[in-house]
Amino acid sequence: MGLLYPAFLLAAVAIAIPIALHLLRRDVAPDVPFTAVRLLKRSPVDRSRRRRLRDLLLLAARVAALLLLALAFARPFVPGSGSAMMPLRVVAVDRSFSMGAPGQFERARALARAAVDEATFGERVAVVAFDDRAEVLAPPGSRQDARQAIDRLAVGHGGTRYAAALSKAAELATGGPVRLVLVTDLQRAGWEGESRVRLPSSIDVEIRDTGIAAANAAIVAARLTDGALVASIRNAAAAPRQGQIVLTHDGAEAARASYSLEPGASADVPLAWKASAGSIVLTIDDPDGFPADNARHLVVGPALTPEVLVVTSAEAPGFYLQRALHAAADSGEEALAARLVTPAEIAGGRAAAIQRHRAVVLLTTRSLDRTAREALTAFVTGGGGLMIAAAPDVEPDVIATMFGWSGSALSADGEPRRASLAATDIRHPIFRPFGALATNLGNVRFTRAWRVAPDGWHVAARFDDGAPALLERTHGEGRIVLFASDLDRRWNDFPLHPAFVPFVVEAVRHVAARAAEPDLFVVGRVPPGVGAEPGVHRLESGRLVAVNVDPRESSTAVLTAEEFAAMIEQVEASPLSRAAEAEQIESRQSLWQYGLLLMLAVLVVESFVGRGN
Amino acid sequence: MTTPAVRDLRFLDPGVIARLGTMELKARTVVEGFLSGLHRSPYKGFSVEFAEYRQYLPGDDLNTLDWKVYARTDRHYVKKFEEETNLECHLLLDQSASMAYRGAAPMSKLEYGSVLAASLAFLMNRQRDATGLITFDEQIRFRLPAAARPGHVHAILLALERIQAGLRSDVARPLHQLAEALLKRSLVVVISDLLDDPDPVIKGLRHLKFRGTDVVVFQLLDPNELTFPFKGAAKFTDIETSEEVLADPARSRTEYLRELARLTLRYDRELRGAGIDYVQIDTSQPLDFALLTYLSARSRRK
């Protein structure tokens, strides 16, 4: 038995106290002055045997309680004794999907069973299944349990990661010699991206190679392009391969294409298909290879028009904004056409049209009805982008009410003032393309602007008097950019400056870029609430996501046992790690808790014995 | 009709008396309380000699109404009797160390005995009896000759007030001394815990009785001495002799109580046989019982 903090045992000298008390007070009774002692003298007075026994019991209980307390503080543990030092055999079975080739897993099971049967007398056996994580199927114990665990084994959908199995084995090791038998196809991908693994020298690694399927075809990627869906197919085989790829849209076959691949080559296969929202499965036929990578799932979201909705009025026509966006489109950049509307055009039942746009630029709030305001708020909350230019026609109160901000956070300048612009955050996406030219913004003269309390906003640019000029914040899933002055040359001369066009284009593009939420996941790295099965899953928020197997696992490249061994670095357990190991063992055993419980029990007994008189 | 059993004993309760200031106040409270309780009791009048006539007032005992005077004068007169004055009373108070013991009672035995002695002195003085006081431990420590002067009681009360616990007791010795000294037949009241060797005590008391003296013995015992209620083994040290006995009350109690009963029984048998009144008093109990005993002894002398 070892002790984590043996110094606490010194406290055990406190047992001298009850012993001393017992010895000193054994016959000392309280002194009671009395008168009729003459009558008392003749009474038979002696200490009964029972009482003597009771005193001894009390002494024993008190000494035991103190000893247990000192022992509990010293944190005892049983280091290598008993089962902990007995030899351990860990059989780790690869259950990545590459083991799913016909007949492959049966081979693995047979090898694992053989490894279990080889266990010598007194050797404990544990079974670990691993893919990109390791799971203990049978904790160190009998061969019978290990065999049953092997019978329960099934191929998973994960990729191979040897490090997971090795660290699990190191975790199971309790100090005694460990023989780790890895039953795997030795796929090279299992070490990809990993550095050398340090393993205690007490662990002896042995590889049982199951061999890998000679041929495998996999769909490793799929992407939507204009009017087609392109699937990347890889042929990991020594022979050329032809076949058909089938596209299934929401459960019904939508397209089909043939492919032909050279040995060891990949190819993009386009499938003629008009994209529409829904879940898509691409499948190929591959009877010899791994079944899991023969299908690929995809989610296609609703289509968006590449238009930006600009809400204008006669006073705020949005002329400069429209021209700036048009100029950008002419120069061949990604086209973002401005669609100018008046509040009346998006009023009432037509407000729903807002949702189809990439972004909204608000130049006026006058005569914007309640339906349109609510639709705008919902648009932003649902992930849309909104740019507000603080034109004279935009009422701060209306904006504040729409988004539930405090009314005093926004206010318009009463008096004209002279100010110029300075980008405070030149790394902001709007100013990043400007580079050093962002200083040119200082030439713009502003006469009026909004005063915005910067709480909750990210300030990208300020006026030279320190007031925020360009601010950004998120609302729900969407993004709001507020320019504190107008874009129609009424409160400034900005449209006359060369910086105007890039500024407007970048700002609109920035708000139009929806927060890209990944809808494609790999088994093993799925978001919470989604099963680790390939397929299309619905998140709690209602969003559809596609989960696919890791394409790296489709490779049939293998390692040699030597290459595998080279990735393992055997290290001696240092004194430091021995102390850490002791601490680990102690915390796992937590014997001190039993010590304290026992002490409490002893004290309860002590109080009962002491009370009986 | 009020009987002693149900009358208000509030002023006779040791707990109340212990809190009173001077010995005179204590004695007066006890006696007045006692006498008020005796109203219309069988102990009517303490004297036989006629003193005077007094006009009848409502509430006077009709037995004392003088019908002959009524016949002559057509007025109601009651006869008042002069109290007897020829009785000599000696109060013997044990002031030994064991009397200072106070267990569960509100007063120590010595305090209780002092109040009892003071009350008796007060009562006697009211009846014009000559009263004397002797306090002793192993020898007589203080002696006040018997006298019936009205101021004499104050001297007795003052002496009782100043009394201190003394050394170990020897009851027999002062008894013998007193027996030799008494010239006149008198009443001797012994107040002690009588925890000495009973043989000399009984001998001494008999000596007194032999000289023709009436003897009343009050054995004062604390409730602790009567019931031995202690718990847990303890070393019991005698206050007087410093004798130590280690005892476990759980086991010794029965034996102790048996010894005490044997002692009491012996006193009772031997003293009663000699015509001596022997009364054992629990110091947690009111004083009236002791006073009643005295009165009954006093009345027997008539």
Interface residues (C-beta under 8 A of the other chain):
Chain A: D27 V28 A29 P30 D31 V32 P33 F34 T35 A36 V37 R38 L39 L40 K41 R42 S43 P44 V45 R47 S48 R51 N613
Chain B: S98 Y101 D193 L195 D222 N224 E225 F230 K231 G232 A233 A234 K235 F236 T237 D238 I239 E240 T241 E243 E244 V245 L246 A247 D248 A250 R251 S252 E255 Y256 E259 L260 L263
